[in-house]
Structure formats: structure tokens, C-alpha cells
């Protein structure tokens, strides 16, 4: 199954791409879109290939933080969880930003 993006992750992704387009170019935004989608798609075959989000990366530690993994596509951190045989992408943020509670659940 193809990884699914939460509404929150979709919104953050859209904001990132718009910022890239504004600061750089439309072509750069397309390249980043394609790279992130490609890398996230790899999680379908290898969902456990990425580590858990380190506790130091949370603004507030959520319940059951061990369920949350991070895919790093520098400079971005993509937070996801595995639910049954599905990968749920919960957040995409710059890697220097702390993971918030909003980034840890399907909204």
C-alpha cells in the first residue's frame, strides 16, 4: 500500500513547496516534491528501515513515542507511523524544528 499523508502532513508539505517556489523557483519546488514523494514511497517496501524519532527531537513527548519513525530527506524530517500494513505520514518539517504534538497523530 502506498504511504498515506495525513491532512496535517499534506498542509505542511504544501507550505514547504510554496516557500521553495517563492524563494527559489517552480522547478526547484517540483524537484523537491518528486524527491520527497520518491523517498516516502520507499517506505512501502521498507517501513522499518528508518529509526524512531529521538526523544530529544520532541517539543512534548507524545504517548507511545516508540511508534513514531523519522525519514530524513535533508533538510527535512518526515515523521511517520506504521499502522497494520500501512505507512501513515504525519508530518514534514525542517529537521531543526522540534516535533510537536500535532505532528504525532493522524489529523
N, C-alpha and C positions, 0 to 999 in steps of 0.2 A: 504494500500500500504506500502511496506517495505521502510524504510528510505533510501534515495539515498545519496551517498557520492560524493561530487564534486571532480574533478581531484586534486585540491589543498589538500583537506582533505585526499584523498587516498595516496598522496605522503607523507604528514606529518605522517600519520598512519604507512606507510611502514617504514619510518625513525625511528619512535619510536620503532617499533618491532625489527628492525635490531639492534638498540642500546641495547635493553633489551637482545637480543640473545648474543650480543658481551660481554656485561658486566656481565650477569648472566648465562643464558642457553637458549637453544632452547625450552625446556619445559616451562620455565617462559614466553617466548615470546608467545607461544601457549596459555598459561593460560590468559595472558593479552589480546590477540586477542579475545579469546572467551568471556571474561568478558565485554570488550567494545562493541562487537557486540551484546551480550545479552542485555546490558543496553540500547543501542541505539534502539534495536528492540522494547523495551517497549514504545518508543515514538510514535509508530504506534497507539497504543490504547489511550495513554495519552499525546498528543503533548503539551498541555498547563500546564503540571504538573511541569515544570521547570521555574524558574524565568528569567526575562530579564537579559542580561549582564549588570552589574552595570557600570555606566559611568566612574567610576574610573579605570576600567579594560581595557580601550581603550588607545592605543598609540595616535591615532587620532580618534575622534568621527565620525562615518560614517553617511551618510544620513539615516534618519528614524531608529535610533538605537533601538527603542522600538520593532521592528520586530524581533530582534535577542535574542534568548534564550540560556541559558547555562545549560548543563547537566554536573554535576561534578562526575567524576569517579576518586576519589583521586589517584594520584595527578594531574590528567588531567582535562582540561576544554574542553568540546565539544560544539562548537558554531553551532547552527542550526537555521533555519527559517522555518516557515510553509508557504507553497505556495499552495493555494487551499486546497486540501485534501492530500497533500504530505508533508513529512518532508525532508528538504534538509540539510544534514550535510555539513558545510562549513569549519570547522577547528577542529583540535585536537592538543592541545599544553599543555605543563606543566602549571599548574594553576598559577604559579608565573610569567609567561610571560604575557606581555600585548597583547591584541588583536590588530592586525594590520589591515590595510585596506584590505590587501589580504585575511584576514580571514573572511571578511564580505560580500563576493559576490560569486556567482557561477562562477568559472573559469575553 
